[in-house]
């Protein structure tokens, strides 16, 4: 979830996966996939940065969870080498 601010100053969280598009003319408007719209005080750029940070946190958390569940010895021996890397380094 990302936290944004309505023009009246109240803050709320929205699921960025439900944002279909964002308009800035001049107020920033979030339009969700179901047609709901919210006018927020953040700039378009700030909302996009918040979405990027949210997605990075999700990916990072997934990697941490995988690392916790997979023994280190398995991770090292199951490494996948791409054909391009293999050709360039002689790895198999």
Buried (B, 14 or more C-beta within 10 A) or exposed (E): EBEBEEEEEEEEEBEBEEBEEBEEEEEBBBBBEEEEEBEBBBBBEBBBEBBEEBEEEEEEEEEEEEEEEEEEEEEEEEEEEEEEEEEEEEEE
